[in-house]
């Protein structure tokens, strides 16, 4: 099984702990289909041995589909945009409130 398929299989198997019966059944079926599509068996998956390309690489499991740095940068851009929108809304509300206030005696004297 390719490394990308292993990543996908790990995600699918994670859904087996769902509280929803249908979700668990769907996850089991998806895992079975992925395994059969890769041409392997459960025994091959659970007890990997050296194959044509040698043993599976001994590296830490990294989800290649989720880059934490780009996710953090995206969230920062989203928060900056939201802050800018909130600042503009505060300015609009201040102008609106200033237009509704009656002039004070100091303001009348200056005019």
LUMGU-218022 format. One record per residue: residue number from 1; x, y, z of N, C-alpha, C in turn; chain. Coordinates in nm, 2 decimals, decimal comma, always signed. Layout:
REM LUMGU-218022
REC   resi   n.east   n.north     n.up   ca.east   ca.north    ca.up   c.east   c.north     c.up   chain
REC    NUM        X         Y        Z         X          Y        Z        X         Y        Z       A
...
//
This chain:
REM LUMGU-218022
REC   resi   n.east   n.north     n.up   ca.east   ca.north    ca.up   c.east   c.north     c.up   chain
REC      1    +0,09     -0,12    +0,00     +0,00      +0,00    +0,00    +0,09     +0,12    +0,00       A
REC      2    +0,06     +0,22    -0,08     +0,13      +0,34    -0,09    +0,12     +0,43    +0,03       A
REC      3    +0,21     +0,52    +0,06     +0,21      +0,60    +0,18    +0,09     +0,68    +0,18       A
REC      4    +0,05     +0,74    +0,07     -0,07      +0,83    +0,06    -0,20     +0,75    +0,10       A
REC      5    -0,20     +0,62    +0,06     -0,32      +0,53    +0,09    -0,32     +0,50    +0,24       A
REC      6    -0,20     +0,49    +0,30     -0,19      +0,46    +0,44    -0,24     +0,58    +0,52       A
REC      7    -0,21     +0,70    +0,47     -0,26      +0,82    +0,54    -0,41     +0,83    +0,53       A
REC      8    -0,46     +0,80    +0,42     -0,61      +0,79    +0,40    -0,67     +0,68    +0,49       A
REC      9    -0,61     +0,57    +0,49     -0,66      +0,46    +0,57    -0,66     +0,50    +0,72       A
REC     10    -0,56     +0,57    +0,77     -0,56      +0,61    +0,91    -0,68     +0,70    +0,94       A
REC     11    -0,71     +0,79    +0,85     -0,82      +0,88    +0,87    -0,95     +0,80    +0,87       A
REC     12    -0,97     +0,71    +0,78     -1,09      +0,63    +0,77    -1,10     +0,55    +0,90       A
REC     13    -1,00     +0,48    +0,94     -1,01      +0,40    +1,06    -1,03     +0,48    +1,19       A
REC     14    -1,00     +0,61    +1,18     -1,03      +0,70    +1,30    -1,18     +0,72    +1,31       A
REC     15    -1,25     +0,70    +1,21     -1,40      +0,72    +1,21    -1,47     +0,60    +1,27       A
REC     16    -1,40     +0,49    +1,29     -1,46      +0,37    +1,35    -1,50     +0,39    +1,50       A
REC     17    -1,45     +0,50    +1,56     -1,49      +0,53    +1,70    -1,61     +0,62    +1,71       A
REC     18    -1,67     +0,65    +1,60     -1,79      +0,74    +1,60    -1,90     +0,69    +1,68       A
REC     19    -1,98     +0,78    +1,73     -2,10      +0,75    +1,81    -2,22     +0,71    +1,72       A
REC     20    -2,20     +0,73    +1,59     -2,31      +0,71    +1,50    -2,28     +0,57    +1,42       A
REC     21    -2,38     +0,49    +1,43     -2,37      +0,35    +1,38    -2,34     +0,36    +1,23       A
REC     22    -2,42     +0,44    +1,16     -2,40      +0,45    +1,01    -2,26     +0,50    +0,97       A
REC     23    -2,21     +0,59    +1,05     -2,08      +0,64    +1,02    -1,97     +0,54    +1,04       A
REC     24    -1,99     +0,46    +1,14     -1,89      +0,34    +1,17    -1,90     +0,24    +1,05       A
REC     25    -2,02     +0,21    +1,01     -2,04      +0,11    +0,90    -1,98     +0,17    +0,77       A
REC     26    -2,00     +0,30    +0,74     -1,94      +0,36    +0,62    -1,79     +0,36    +0,63       A
REC     27    -1,74     +0,38    +0,74     -1,59      +0,38    +0,76    -1,53     +0,24    +0,74       A
REC     28    -1,60     +0,14    +0,79     -1,55      +0,01    +0,77    -1,56     -0,03    +0,62       A
REC     29    -1,66     +0,00    +0,56     -1,67      -0,03    +0,41    -1,57     +0,05    +0,33       A
REC     30    -1,55     +0,17    +0,37     -1,45      +0,25    +0,29    -1,31     +0,19    +0,31       A
REC     31    -1,28     +0,15    +0,44     -1,15      +0,09    +0,46    -1,13     -0,04    +0,38       A
REC     32    -1,23     -0,12    +0,38     -1,23      -0,25    +0,30    -1,21     -0,22    +0,16       A
REC     33    -1,28     -0,12    +0,10     -1,27      -0,09    -0,04    -1,13     -0,04    -0,07       A
REC     34    -1,08     +0,05    +0,01     -0,94      +0,10    -0,01    -0,84     -0,01    -0,01       A
REC     35    -0,85     -0,10    +0,09     -0,76      -0,21    +0,10    -0,76     -0,30    -0,03       A
REC     36    -0,88     -0,33    -0,07     -0,90      -0,42    -0,19    -0,85     -0,35    -0,31       A
REC     37    -0,87     -0,21    -0,32     -0,82      -0,14    -0,44    -0,67     -0,13    -0,45       A
REC     38    -0,61     -0,14    -0,33     -0,46      -0,14    -0,33    -0,40     -0,27    -0,36       A
REC     39    -0,49     -0,38    -0,36     -0,44      -0,51    -0,39    -0,38     -0,58    -0,27       A
REC     40    -0,41     -0,53    -0,15     -0,35      -0,59    -0,03    -0,46     -0,67    +0,05       A
REC     41    -0,42     -0,71    +0,16     -0,51      -0,78    +0,25    -0,49     -0,72    +0,39       A
REC     42    -0,58     -0,75    +0,48     -0,57      -0,70    +0,62    -0,44     -0,76    +0,69       A
REC     43    -0,40     -0,88    +0,66     -0,28      -0,94    +0,71    -0,16     -0,86    +0,66       A
REC     44    -0,16     -0,82    +0,53     -0,05      -0,74    +0,48    -0,04     -0,61    +0,55       A
REC     45    -0,16     -0,55    +0,57     -0,16      -0,42    +0,63    -0,12     -0,42    +0,78       A
REC     46    -0,16     -0,52    +0,85     -0,13      -0,52    +1,00    +0,00     -0,58    +1,03       A
REC     47    +0,06     -0,66    +0,94     +0,19      -0,72    +0,96    +0,28     -0,70    +0,84       A
REC     48    +0,32     -0,57    +0,82     +0,40      -0,54    +0,70    +0,53     -0,61    +0,71       A
REC     49    +0,57     -0,66    +0,60     +0,71      -0,72    +0,60    +0,78     -0,66    +0,48       A
REC     50    +0,90     -0,70    +0,45     +0,97      -0,65    +0,34    +0,90     -0,69    +0,21       A
REC     51    +0,89     -0,60    +0,12     +0,82      -0,63    -0,01    +0,92     -0,60    -0,12       A
REC     52    +0,87     -0,58    -0,24     +0,97      -0,55    -0,35    +1,05     -0,43    -0,32       A
REC     53    +0,99     -0,33    -0,26     +1,06      -0,20    -0,23    +1,12     -0,20    -0,10       A
REC     54    +1,13     -0,31    -0,03     +1,19      -0,31    +0,11    +1,08     -0,29    +0,21       A
REC     55    +1,12     -0,28    +0,34     +1,03      -0,25    +0,45    +0,97     -0,11    +0,44       A
REC     56    +0,86     -0,09    +0,50     +0,80      +0,04    +0,51    +0,90     +0,13    +0,57       A
REC     57    +0,90     +0,26    +0,53     +0,99      +0,35    +0,59    +0,96     +0,38    +0,73       A
REC     58    +1,06     +0,39    +0,81     +1,05      +0,41    +0,96    +1,05     +0,56    +0,98       A
REC     59    +0,94     +0,63    +0,95     +0,93      +0,77    +0,97    +0,81     +0,80    +1,05       A
REC     60    +0,81     +0,92    +1,11     +0,70      +0,96    +1,19    +0,58     +0,98    +1,10       A
REC     61    +0,46     +0,94    +1,14     +0,34      +0,96    +1,06    +0,31     +1,11    +1,05       A
REC     62    +0,31     +1,16    +0,92     +0,28      +1,30    +0,89    +0,17     +1,30    +0,79       A
REC     63    +0,07     +1,37    +0,82     -0,04      +1,38    +0,73    +0,00     +1,48    +0,62       A
REC     64    +0,03     +1,43    +0,50     +0,08      +1,51    +0,39    -0,03     +1,61    +0,34       A
REC     65    -0,16     +1,58    +0,37     -0,27      +1,66    +0,32    -0,30     +1,78    +0,40       A
REC     66    -0,23     +1,80    +0,51     -0,26      +1,91    +0,60    -0,14     +1,97    +0,65       A
REC     67    -0,11     +2,09    +0,59     +0,02      +2,16    +0,62    -0,02     +2,26    +0,73       A
REC     68    +0,04     +2,24    +0,85     +0,00      +2,33    +0,97    +0,04     +2,47    +0,95       A
REC     69    +0,15     +2,50    +0,89     +0,20      +2,63    +0,87    +0,10     +2,71    +0,77       A
REC     70    +0,07     +2,65    +0,66     -0,02      +2,72    +0,57    -0,16     +2,73    +0,63       A
REC     71    -0,20     +2,64    +0,72     -0,33      +2,65    +0,79    -0,33     +2,77    +0,88       A
REC     72    -0,22     +2,79    +0,96     -0,20      +2,90    +1,05    -0,20     +3,03    +0,98       A
REC     73    -0,13     +3,04    +0,87     -0,12      +3,16    +0,79    -0,26     +3,20    +0,73       A
REC     74    -0,33     +3,10    +0,69     -0,46      +3,12    +0,63    -0,56     +3,18    +0,74       A
REC     75    -0,55     +3,12    +0,86     -0,63      +3,17    +0,97    -0,59     +3,31    +1,01       A
REC     76    -0,46     +3,34    +1,01     -0,42      +3,48    +1,04    -0,47     +3,58    +0,94       A
REC     77    -0,47     +3,54    +0,81     -0,53      +3,63    +0,71    -0,68     +3,65    +0,73       A
REC     78    -0,74     +3,55    +0,77     -0,89      +3,55    +0,80    -0,91     +3,65    +0,92       A
REC     79    -0,84     +3,63    +1,02     -0,85      +3,71    +1,14    -0,82     +3,86    +1,11       A
REC     80    -0,72     +3,89    +1,03     -0,68      +4,03    +1,00    -0,80     +4,09    +0,92       A
REC     81    -0,85     +4,02    +0,83     -0,97      +4,07    +0,75    -1,09     +4,10    +0,84       A
REC     82    -1,11     +4,01    +0,93     -1,23      +4,02    +1,02    -1,20     +4,15    +1,11       A
REC     83    -1,08     +4,16    +1,16     -1,05      +4,28    +1,24    -1,07     +4,41    +1,17       A
REC     84    -1,02     +4,41    +1,04     -1,04      +4,53    +0,96    -1,18     +4,56    +0,94       A
REC     85    -1,27     +4,46    +0,91     -1,41      +4,48    +0,90    -1,47     +4,54    +1,03       A
REC     86    -1,43     +4,49    +1,14     -1,48      +4,53    +1,27    -1,44     +4,68    +1,30       A
REC     87    -1,32     +4,71    +1,26     -1,27      +4,85    +1,28    -1,35     +4,95    +1,19       A
REC     88    -1,38     +4,91    +1,07     -1,46      +4,99    +0,98    -1,60     +5,00    +1,04       A
REC     89    -1,66     +4,90    +1,09     -1,79      +4,90    +1,15    -1,80     +5,00    +1,27       A
REC     90    -1,69     +4,99    +1,36     -1,68      +5,08    +1,47    -1,68     +5,23    +1,42       A
REC     91    -1,60     +5,26    +1,32     -1,59      +5,39    +1,27    -1,73     +5,44    +1,22       A
REC     92    -1,80     +5,35    +1,14     -1,93      +5,39    +1,09    -2,03     +5,41    +1,21       A
REC     93    -2,03     +5,33    +1,31     -2,12      +5,35    +1,43    -2,08     +5,48    +1,50       A
REC     94    -1,95     +5,51    +1,52     -1,92      +5,64    +1,58    -1,97     +5,76    +1,51       A
REC     95    -1,95     +5,75    +1,37     -2,00      +5,86    +1,29    -2,15     +5,88    +1,30       A
REC     96    -2,22     +5,76    +1,30     -2,37      +5,76    +1,31    -2,41     +5,82    +1,45       A
REC     97    -2,34     +5,78    +1,56     -2,38      +5,83    +1,69    -2,34     +5,98    +1,70       A
REC     98    -2,23     +6,02    +1,64     -2,20      +6,16    +1,65    -2,30     +6,25    +1,58       A
REC     99    -2,36     +6,19    +1,47     -2,46      +6,27    +1,40    -2,59     +6,27    +1,48       A
REC    100    -2,62     +6,19    +1,57     -2,74      +6,18    +1,65    -2,74     +6,27    +1,78       A
REC    101    -2,62     +6,30    +1,82     -2,60      +6,37    +1,95    -2,64     +6,52    +1,93       A
REC    102    -2,70     +6,58    +2,02     -2,73      +6,72    +2,02    -2,59     +6,79    +2,05       A
REC    103    -2,57     +6,91    +1,99     -2,45      +6,98    +2,02    -2,44     +7,03    +2,16       A
REC    104    -2,33     +7,01    +2,22     -2,31      +7,06    +2,36    -2,29     +7,21    +2,36       A
REC    105    -2,29     +7,27    +2,48     -2,27      +7,42    +2,49    -2,13     +7,46    +2,43       A
REC    106    -2,03     +7,38    +2,46     -1,90      +7,41    +2,40    -1,90     +7,40    +2,25       A
REC    107    -1,96     +7,30    +2,20     -1,97      +7,29    +2,05    -2,04     +7,41    +1,99       A
REC    108    -2,15     +7,45    +2,05     -2,23      +7,57    +2,00    -2,15     +7,70    +2,01       A
REC    109    -2,07     +7,71    +2,11     -1,99      +7,83    +2,13    -1,88     +7,84    +2,02       A
REC    110    -1,83     +7,72    +1,98     -1,72      +7,72    +1,88    -1,78     +7,74    +1,74       A
REC    111    -1,90     +7,71    +1,72     -1,96      +7,73    +1,59    -2,00     +7,87    +1,55       A
//
